[in-house]
Amino acid sequence: MTLQKTNTLRKQVAAYETSTTKESVWQIINTVGPYIVLWYLAYISLSVSYWLALVPIVIAAGFFVRVFIIFHDCTHHSFFKNRRTNRVVGTAMGVLTLFPFDRWGNEHAIHHATSGNLDKRGTGDIWTLTVDEYLQAPLRIRLAYRFYRNPLVMFGLGPIFEFVLKNRLNRKGAKKKERMNTYLTNVLILALNGLLAWLVGWQAFLLVQGSIFFLAGSVGIWLFYVQHTFEDTYFVENQEWEYVKAAVEGSSFYKLPKFIQFLTGNIGFHHVHHLSPRVPNYKLEEAHNNTPPLQTVPSITLATSLKSLRFRLWDEKSKNFLSFKEVKALAKNRASAELKPEL
């Protein structure tokens, strides 16, 4: 992609970077409102059975993801024009979703600035090793990586780690403003959830809230994982890395059914979001539809995205992901080649 095309593309998308207060307020209403109603329906359904309560719980988990998208947009200061309003609303949404505004926002900004850069991995991203790094790593690292990349761990234990542990603590070296925001968020989370547990009983609270958190967290991690872990994605070393290429080639266009697209706040248009994080979620589809070059980016569907579950290691030679099985075979072939006597 030439410099001229890059600048043209960024200018085209820049036209959608302005938020609309009316749309933002309406999105809060049509997201938080249904979430609260569904939470209550799940609670009263428990008097019949947990299986009945699962119906509103599953739908509420979807709206929980949508609440997170509002939080996410606020951390990019794209949801409202006013930075203070973004901060206040974002902190409130962070209390609902258990994410501290500053801590998560700062890590996520690093993710946007380094996505696809092999020399700047490790902050706000999915742990990804190259084939050579994995083969040269000591046994404990290989075992830890295989454990981390196991779907049951990533999408099962992952939400528990994110909600209960990681985001309750401050980052090493965090500035005072970030640390105070984390403390405030933790206090408000404790107060809100403590009140709910007192009102409905701790057992009902854990059944409803715990189920919603787990389901929504698994979906959230899946979305984050699959939108950067797909065939023909973009990973290069720092000297070759380009922001626009990383955005449009290293972030997928996840084609989702309309209702799921609604619940996930259009985050399937991830290539648009990475190209310009200042575009509010409700304008991502419009930006995609009106910008022809963005319509040719790598796309995946619910069905094809399942293939990414076998993608484990990035092969710098083939520029593609390989499974552990494929890497094992590759290592065996390399060993055979090294042992083969010279002619």
Secondary structure, 3 states (H helix, E strand, C coil): CCHHHHHHHHHHHHCCCCCCHHHHHHHHHHHHHHHHHHHHHHHHHCCCCHHHHHHHHHHHHHHHHHHHHHHHHHHCCCCCCCHHHHHHHHHHHHHHHCCCHHHHHHHHHHHHHHCCEHHHCCCCCCCCEEHHHHHHCCHHHHHHHHHHHCHHHHHHHHHHHHHHHHHHCCCCCCCHHHHHHHHHHHHHHHHHHHHHHHHHCHHHHHHHHHHHHHHHHHHHHHHHHHCCCCCCCCCECHHHCCHHHHHHHHCCEEECCHHHHHHCCCCCEHHHHHHCCCCCHHHHHHHHHCCHHHHHCCEEEHHHHHHHHHCCEEECCCCEEECHHHHHHHHHHHHHHHHCCCC
